Amino acid sequence: MTASSATPLNVVVSGAAGQVAYAFLPLLCSGRVLGPNQRIHLRLLDIPQSLEVLGGVVMELNDCAFHLVDDIVPTTDLETAFENADIAILLGGFPRKQGMERYTSIPSPYIEHKHVSSKDVRNCVIWGNHSNTQVPDAAHVVIQSADGSVAPLADFLQDSDWIDSSLRPLVQNRGAAIIKARKLSSAMSVGAAIAGHMNDWLFGSSELVSMAILSTGNKYEPSSTTSSTSDEYIVGMASLTT
């Protein structure tokens, strides 16, 4: 597979009738994930109960007239969806409602009192499960300035306790805050995160990226265990296959 090739790729998206897919699919179909020249055969998978909604998603995608999408196949059949698939993006799950603790993704917070936007923050790592027990790790965080220079987070903080007293609860409770405001769990930020993650996986990144890695056995993880590992991921699948 070469992600820059004009040869169409078979791309499967499960949970395609959900709101995360609704936010993600325009990014995929416009070339934000696989590159501006990569055509795709798009297969949209969901459960039979969602087939009518899925049909509406297909109508909207057709109305967008994305030039990179050769065809769209909505289906509830696993074999139809996954046969000869090049890339599978597995979305789904019951949408989180107010009062529920589990959460699918945490959007980057603003460091508001220092006037630093989330787009300027690099290499923040979240440890733990997706709930209000997760912990943001700012040990490797750098802030990128408008001129492209970077500086450690410590240069922007006057209060050494800010990470524990402000940042941690902000990250832990961000999902609940979005639900309270929207009356729905977040979808736009999750879709954007998935698009960025797939792009890093295919094309590489010079920043810290969390990827699921199959362990070959070490003192921390048994052999054949798959876990999310934060590492510097530079090469990318596209480079490995060219």
N, C-alpha and C positions, 0 to 999 in steps of 0.2 A: 504493500500500500504506500503510495506517495501522495501526501495530502495536497501537494501543489499541482497534481496531475489534472488534466481536463477530462480524463476518463471518469465517468460517474461512479460514486461510491454508494453502496447500499447502506442507508442509515436508518436505524430503528429507534423510535422514541416510545417508551411505554408510559402509561399514565397520561396519554396524549390529550385526554379530554379535561385534564385538571388545570388549575390556575397557574401552577408553576410552568407546565408545558406551554400554556398560553403566552406567558412572558418570555419563555426561552425560544420557542419556534421561530419567531421573526429574526432573532439573532443568528440562529443556525441557517435559515434560508437566505439571509442577506449576505452570507460569507464572513460573518464576524467570528465564526468558530473554526471553520475548515479552510479559510482563505478565500480571496476575492475571485478566484478562477475555478474553484472546485465545484463541479456539478454533482447533484445528488439524486438518487432514487429514494424518496422518503416513505417510510412505512410507519404508520401511526397505530399503536396498539393500546387497547383499553378493554374493559370488561363489557359484556353484552348490555348491561344496564346503562352504560354511558354512550352507546352507539349513536343515539340521536344527537347528543351534544358534540360528539366527535365529528359528525357530519357538518355541524355548524362551523367547527374549527377548520375543516377542509374547505368549506365555502369561503371563509375569510382568507385563507392562504392563497386560494385561487384568485380571489379579488386583488390580492397584493401583487400578483403577477411577478413573483421572484424569478429572475432570469436563470438562476442557478438550479432551480428545481425542475427536473425532467418529468417526474410524475409523483403522485401522492396516492398511497394505498392505505385506506383506513381498514382496520381489521380487528377482530376479537380472537383470531386463531394464532396460536404461538408459532406453528410451523410456517404459516404464511409470512409472519412478521420476521422471523429470524433466519429463514433459509438464505444461505450465502451472504449473511450480513457482514459488512466490514466494520461497522461501528454500532454499538448498542448503548443508548443513553437511558438508564433505567430510573424513571421517575415514578411517583405514585405514593400511596399511603393516604390514610385518612387525614384530611386537613385539620390542623390544630385549631381549637376554639378557645374562647376565653376561659381561663382557669386551668387549662391543661398545661403540663410542664414540659413535655418533650417538644423539641423544635428542630426543624430541618437545616436551618442555616442562620448564621448570625451576621448581619450586615456590619460593615466597619463603622465604628462610632466616630463622631466628631470629638476632637479634643477642644471643646468649645472655648474654654477659658483661656486658651493659648492661641486661638484663631488659626488652628491648623485643620485643614479638611482631611477627610478620610482618604481622598485620592493621593495625598502627599505622604501617607504612612506606608512604610515598607517593613516586611519581615516580622509582623506580629503573629504569634502562634497561640492557638487555643487548645488547651489540654482538657481531657475529660469528656464525658458524654454530653449529648446535646440537650441540656436542661439548665436549671438554675444552679447547678453545682459545677459548671465548667469554669475554668480559670484562664484568663488571658495572661500570656507570658510576653513581657515587653523587653526581655533581656537583650534581644538582637534588633530591636526597633530602631530604624533611622527615619528622619524626616527629610523629604526632598524639597528644596526651595525652588522658586521660580526660575533661577538661573541654572538649575540642574545639579547643584551641589547638594551633598547630603551631610547630615549631622546627627549624632545620637540623640535619642529622646531626652536624655538627661539634660541636654543643653536648653531644652524648652520648658523644663519643669523647675519651679521654685519650691514646690511642696513634694518632698520625697515620699509622702504617704498617699499621694494622689492616685497612684495605680490601684492600691488596695481599697482606698476609701471611696473613690469615684468611678474609676474605669471598670473595675471588676463588677460592681453591681449594675453598671450601665450595660455591659455586655450580657450579663446573666439574665437581665430582665428586659432586654430589647424586644424579644419576640412578643412578650406579654404586652408591652407598650404599643406595638404595632397593631396587635389584635384589638386592643382597647380603642385605638383611634380609627382603624379601618372597619372593624367588626369582621375582619377576615385575617387569616394568617398571611404573612408576606409572600409574595410571588415574584415581583419584579427583581428584588435583590437576589433571590435564589436563582432565578433564571440567568441573571448576569454573572453570578458566581459559577454556575455550571458552564456557561460559555467560556469564561476565562480559564477555568480548570481544563476543559477539553483542549483549548488552544495551547496552553502550557504543555499538556501531555503530548500533543502532536508536534509542536514546533520548538519546545524548550523555553527555558527562562533562566535569567541570571539571578533571580530572587529566590527566597525560600518558598517552596511549594509543598503542600501536603499531598502525598500520593499513597495509595494502598500498595504495600510491598509484601511479596511472599517471602517469608523468612526461610533461610537455609539452615537455621539453627544457631543461636547464640545464647548467652547467659540470661538475656532478658525475654526472649521469645522462643518457644519450641519450634522445631522444624515444621514446615508446611502451614504455619499460622500466618494469616493475612491480617495486617494492621496498618493503620494510617501512620505514615512516617513523615516528619517534616525534614526536608533536606534541600540542598541546592541542586536544582534540576535543570541542566543546561542543554543536554543533547536533543531530546525530543524524538518521538517515534518517526517523524518524517525524515529526520537526518539519519536515523538508524536503518531506514529501508531504502535509501538512495545510494 
